[in-house]
Amino acid sequence: MQQAKFSIKETQAHFINDFKAYGFKDKSSLVRTAINYFKNKLELENLKKSAELYSEIYSENDNLKKLTETALSGWPE
């Protein structure tokens, strides 16, 4: 694994130093889990924004609605 050096605030250091209280085996596993959680949260937010944009484009475009209705005709409900 790669190592990184960075600065954190004192309150963040206290949180990381309490890794055992949160069920982690070491500080690194706590930090990796936090980074993965934050990464997933950002990706989900981007996905939601993308879905909202597609929804907005779809709702404003009658030709796209007709194309979708044509594609859906004949499909079981």
Secondary structure, DSSP 8 states (H G I E B T S, - for coil): ---------HHHHHHHHTGGGGT-SSHHHHHHHHHHHHHHHHHHHHHHHHHHHHHHHHHH-HHHHHHHHHHHTT---
